[in-house]
Amino acid sequence: MEEVLMQTRLDARDYAASVVAVPPIALNADLTVNADANVAIIRHIEAGGVRILLYGGNANLYHFGLDDYRAGMEAVIAGAAPQTALVTSIGPDFGKALAQVPIARDLGFKNVMLLPTQFPADSAGVANGVRRLAAVLGHGLVLYLKRENYVDPDELARLVSEGAVDFVKYAVERADPAQDAYLDAVMAAIGKDRMASGMGETPIHDHLGRRAMTTYTSGAVCIAPSAAMELLTLYKAGRGAEALELSRPFLEFERVRTDLGGLQVLHDGMRLAGIADTGPLMPMISNLSAAKLGPVGVAVESLKQAEAACLRRSGKAAATAFSLS
């Protein structure tokens, strides 16, 4: 097998060139990893020009045991094209992260994100854990900021300067993304080049359009990869009005995810889109009931239409047959 780009440390230029897809992991009925379905997901995303795949929250790695974690990461490594960069995730608790480090290192990952611990954790403790994990891993981590003051901005700057943190996924939710004092402080401390907007398309009109973050992470990109890449290109070109118009089906998909569950909607939405049968979710998350699938299907159909329109504009053939039901 050709060496995949996961074995190269990503820098700001790499992140700037691609939306960061955050795919689910497809499972069989017995909760083992479905290798073929995961390959289908990866191929669909790659066909849209996306070159960075991050396996973390949407993959529900929070609830994978160590053996499942290894099997899942082996499957995505086997399915990825050589030019695709893979980012794995560890944690969220320190003990699990420490146990996963040898697996990530053994599999050749050079880009590793630390999932956020909600409780119990404090800023100084998180910084201490990051330093220890980076020392064992042998390189810096991607740090996922999910709540207010998860790490103090000045301490974060020290972690970056020490090489313990390479990049930041920022996902602190705000009613108005433009009003975010913590984000202002983080960007002042480490700059915009090391930061991705980490909440899908909902805040990117501010995060990419006004604040000019390097890139953004997305679940919907797994369904409409070409359209998501066009969206990133428009924002980077300063064409915010066009980008906002293109983002409407993405924003609706995110609204449905907020209402019904972010992991659940994306996981089941991949099947509804005809990309792959993703199967069950690893407990403690459940698949959507049949009664909740209606609005998901509508939102998925809008994303498929956006993808088809983007492909027509570019003159490319459809990336996927979208044939499952």
Salt bridges, closest charged atoms under 4 A:
ASP11 OD2 - ARG13 NH2 2.89
GLU46 OE1 - ARG43 NH1 3.11
GLU74 OE2 - ARG70 NH1 3.89
ASP106 OD2 - ARG70 NH1 3.04
GLU148 OE1 - ARG174 NH2 2.34
GLU155 OE2 - ARG131 NH1 2.70
GLU155 OE1 - ARG158 NH2 2.57
GLU162 OE1 - ARG131 NE 2.72
ASP166 OD2 - ARG9 NH2 2.97
GLU173 OE2 - LYS146 NZ 3.73
ASP180 OD1 - ARG174 NH2 2.94
ASP184 OD1 - ARG211 NH1 2.49
ASP206 OD1 - ARG210 NE 2.67
ASP206 OD2 - ARG211 NE 2.65
GLU230 OE1 - ARG313 NH2 2.77
GLU242 OE1 - ARG239 NH2 2.73
GLU245 OE1 - ARG248 NE 2.93
GLU252 OE2 - ARG255 NH2 2.68
GLU254 OE2 - ARG257 NH1 3.05
ASP259 OD2 - ARG255 NH1 2.71
GLU301 OE1 - LYS304 NZ 3.75
